[in-house]
Structures are given as C-alpha cells and as structure tokens.
Amino acid sequence: MRSTAPIARKKKRKGSFDAKTFLTRIGEGRTISKYRENQIIFAQGDPADAVFYILDGKVKVTVVSKGGKEAVLALLGPGDFFGEDA
C-alpha cells in the first residue's frame, strides 16, 4: 500500500534574515563592538538607543528589583537580537 501523505520538507523562508548581508549593507550608525566576559553592555534605566545583534558569544538579559534581586529574563547567543524592546 502506498501512502499519499505529503512529505514534510523544511523550506527556506522567503526573505529570511541574513546577518552578513545586513551588516555589509547597513551604513551609518553601525558599530561592531567586542565585549569582555561579564561586561555590562547597558544597564536598566539607560536610554534605549541601540539594537544589538550577537555574532559570537552569549548575553544574559536581567532586571534588578528595588530590593536588589536579579532576575534573568533571557540567555541569548549567536543570531539573537536584544535591546529592541527596551
């Protein structure tokens, strides 16, 4: 007996994001920075004036309560953005 069920194939999404293309085409305002381990990139309360794209490494996104307790919101890695919701 032969199945007539379609075969699932992963399609490349039309218009999918390509970081290398984006980083070579974007002009003014682009900065490529390196940060050392445990360096604070921006802190709670700082103005949200940038969006960050992670090429390599990891970023921990946290908030600190009034009582001083830190809560981890996300652990991010290569291919992730952050700062866009600030």
Order of alpha helices (4+ residues) and beta strands (2+ residues): alpha-beta-beta-beta-beta
